[in-house]
Amino acid sequence: MKHLLQKAWLTRGALACLLWPLSQLYGLVVRLRRALYRRGTLRSERFPVPVVVVGNVIAGGAGKTPLVIALVRHLQAQHVAVGVVSRGYGRSGTGCVEVSAGSPLAQTGDEPALIQRMTGVPVFVADRRTDALRALLAVHPGTAVVICDDGLQHYALQRDIEIAAFDDRGTGNGWLLPAGPLREPWPERKHQGLDLVLHTGSKPAFDGFTSRRHLADDAWSSSGSQLALAGLRGRPVTALAGIANPQAFFGMLSDLGLTLETAIALPDHHAFTEADLAGLQGRTVLCTEKDAVKLFAMPAAAGLNVLAVPLVFSPEPAFFDAFDALLAPRLSPLPSTHGHQIA
């Protein structure tokens, strides 16, 4: 086993070295594109409301969608009218769509549907986030703040506040795609307009605010009924996750004392089919809320015991204090003419 692990490590290292030239080229393209926006060669658009972009510098899920939901709820608690825009990654539809409870997931994507269901705020998706934001303000002109779910690299949309989420991977090997996980150079990007960094894992790799995340005590079914997870202890359960880091979900279930008979890890934004549900009859299946948005809409899931386990995501109070301090001077009935564009 030791020799196999060493061989695997050497193989990954050799592959990364082979991809290093492509990584360097990617870095040049990223810097050139940013420079073109900064100089005005490529057009970017400003809107008359504060825009908060929440995204990732690292590829793959790092907790940005739970962070978007937490920010929306924070603003709702202060009676601030907030809306959300997104590209709707993974959707097959085109055009601009307002997400509602009855919207087909193929037109909206799973994460926008989850955000809308969890918060009830206006959520618009479009291939260009600027189109989504324009449509949102046209339909909901009283919106005071717009949060962009993902989009740190979408420079066509000017923003007032930038927030990056990181998980326990930190910046990985520190290399850009495809040799590493970074979408933009780090720490270079940190000094180019990024306002806040939030670590969503348990082991922050560098300075920034932290958050706690754990699973709720109760799971819920497609009918809305709840079941205490403590009542499942000692019984074999099946765990299913189509997210960026399925092992994190499985680990949190195990930490609750649950016995995972089977753990089914699927790709992020997985498009479930009836074949995925074959063989699950008679089992208790625990999934994430993101997966439940899709599973509960499937007729084939109606006869299964599928339960969604909510994630409790709690950024530290100091993070919200810093966010409020940045947003307060930008909350105004007048058009926003401040904030950074492309630093």
Disulfide bonds with the S-S distance in Angstrom:
none
